[in-house]
Every structure is written in structure tokens, then in C-alpha cells.
């Protein structure tokens, strides 16, 4: 498997996959940071981040998944390489190696944005200490939906020659996932869409915000953690991996 | 064991329509087997089944005395080099980098890259991106990939497709040299009778998914001495396609 992953790395030479992923991550960070300029948001900064980031992640991380998976799999379709690979290695190994390499890129970007979020908090002078336990939980609850979304995108990118299918389904899913966050009264909506779990697993609530005073008398609170959603998501991850791998194994090349 | 490839009742149905029907193929060791048939006759489908790229609806495949099954597949394929339909390559990588990936996957010595590049006469173009190769060079790169592990069996699907006359001749000479030089058995498919006539020792003629003739090429010439090889071929394939 190490050899296969090494091959994945060799294949992406001159494809600038890491650079593309970093650019998307940088765009995400550039969108977040200018928002934290007011004194109130600096006061509430650490918790405000945890409240706002799931929505931003629900848009950027699936988009990043589409881009990374598509760039990694497209080279196989363009070069008619799947046939060549399938006569040298087991298809399950091909599926796994590409998935692992893609996830390495995704998790790297996630760690980078997570680290940058905390670094920015210190630079901006957010009040108090960073609630590290909550930030670790936030990382876990961002990484898990990202893995689920990536497995789905990976399977689509690998099975469909036309990457338009991947882009279209991924974009629609991202839109619906982000939209589901605006309907907190319908929690099931977030659970039926894999893209909705960024919201389903968010655990910080905003109280006291008004149109007139905005964040002046507002405060954030840690809500209950939705363990059920997390367990469901883990099952979704496993199911999508097994199904995706099986579809690829059965695909006629 | 004289037969390196043997199929029994090999069948592939697509939505109930037979692309390959009850095919019994027999390829002798150390020979060049020409697999001839009009376009759409089922040549590529058969070769893909031999390589497990598609699953047969029915029938059995035996390669090198071993039955092709999910368990034994990769082990058998380790001894087979192939070039199916169009050559496979990563356009953004150089010829040598493409082979380096295959060499890593096949777990063969690194020096094989230089050897095969020399065999297909691409050693001077090794640092050029594959996307900048001409079609002939791409075909040769594909062949280099197929030869990389110096397999016992080489399966080439229309390897001269799209090549100019000089390229066709070069490829033909290269293929002809493989059994004597490296002891390989070659299965080469084509829809051009002249192509197979100049290359193969044994021949299998397929039409509408069925094997119409199988045997030595010289025996095909002897079927009817009053008829040309083209006429014999057209008789066998039902005169449905031009050559």
C-alpha cells in the first residue's frame, strides 16, 4: 500500500494538487478573518469562531473535496490508465491508495486552517485562553463530515469519466448542505444529507443577538453535543467506503 | 503444457445481446497469435475478458495452466503485459516518469525502464512529456509499459492503429522479434488481414462474437487454393465488412 501511495504522489507531479488545495484553504481563511474586526467579536472571538466556522466549512470543505478528488482521478481517465492499473494491482488497492492520498491532502488543509484559526485568534487578541478542548472537538466534527464527503466524491470521480457529474452532484450537495443549516427546526434535514453534518455536529449557540445591538449583549454557549449524529455519520462513512469500493471493483473497464 | 491461453465457452452478453459467444480460443506457447476480425466482431471484448477487465457472462479462461479466478487473477496477470484499445499514459509526465510508476507498481528492477525504452526506441525521448509524443511514440510507450516486466504473454489490441506506414512496419518488426528475443507469446488483434498475415504464425478469426477459424496461418492459405486469402476471410466472416 505504501508503494501505491508513493505512486499517487509521483503521479501528481506538475499537477499542483497541493497548491490548488492550499489556494482554496487560503481563500477560505481570507473570507473568515476580515469579519473579526469589531471589539465585540474580539471579545467573543474564540467562541464566535466555533459558531461561524461550521457554516463556512460546509461550503468550502465539500468544494475542496470536489477539486482534490477530481484532480486526482481525472488523470486516470484522461490517460486511460485505469485499465493499466487494474492489470497490475487489485482494484480495491487502487481505490484505497487514491482515497488515502486524497484524504492526506484534505486533512493537511484542515489542520492548516485549524492552526491558522487559532493563530489568528492570538494575533487579533481574542479575549481569554483558547478553549482547546472545544477546538479539538470542533476539529473532529469538521474532519469526520469532510472524510464522508470526500469518500463520496472520490467514488464519483473514480467511476465517472465525465468529471462534470462529480462537479454537478458535489455542488448541488454542497448547496443543500449549507441550506440545511438555515433550518434548525428541521434537524433531520441535516442528517439525511452527508453535507449537512457540518451543521448537525456544530455545538455552539448564539444568544442575545439583536439587529440593533448586534453582538453587544450577545454571548455564545456550548450546546449539547449531538452524539447520535456523530455515530450515524461514522456509519455513513463506513457504508460509503464499502459501497464505493465495491462499485469500483465491479466496474467494467 | 503447450497452450498458454485456453478458453472454453467464453461468452459475454450485453443486455442479452452476445458480444462474444461460446468462444474456444487456444494459443500456443512461444507463438504469435493473430486475432483477426472485422470491427465490432468481439476482439477487444475477448481480450478484456482474458485480462479480467470485464467479467465473462459464461465460460472459463485458463492462462499458463491456471484457471482465471478472483484469487489467482493478480498472480496470473503478473506474467502478462498488455496494450488494450489506446495506449495508457499520464500526459503530464515524461515517458521515463510514466514507466517509473509502472515499474514501482510491478515491483521490477529499475534498469528495466532503460531496457524497454531502448527496445521500443524511445531512449532519446525519455525526458519529453508523454502529451507531446506523436501517436506512434505513444503506442511505443504503451508497448514499453507492457514489456516492462518482460512477461511470458503479451496481449496487444490493434497496436498499429493510427500509425503511419513506417510506424506500422516498425511496430510489426518489433512484435515479430519478441518471441525469439525474449521467449514471449504474443496475442495481437487486428481488423486488417494483411497486418496479421505478415506478423502471425497462428490465427483466430472472429466474426459476430464467434470463432470462425482457428489454426495455423499457412493452413488458412490452404483451405481453397483457388481463392485469395481475402476471399477466404470474407467467406468466413460472412462478407459483412470490408478489409
Interface residues (C-beta under 8 A of the other chain):
Chain A: X3 X4 X6 X7 X10 X11 X13 X14 X15 X75 X78 X79 X80 X81 X83 X84 X85 X86 X87 X88 X89 X90 X252 X253
Chain B: X48 X51 X52 X53 X54 X55 X74 X77 X78 X80 X82 X84 X85 X86 X87 X88 X89 X90 X91 X92 X93 X97 X100 X101 X102 X104 X105 X106 X107 X130 X145
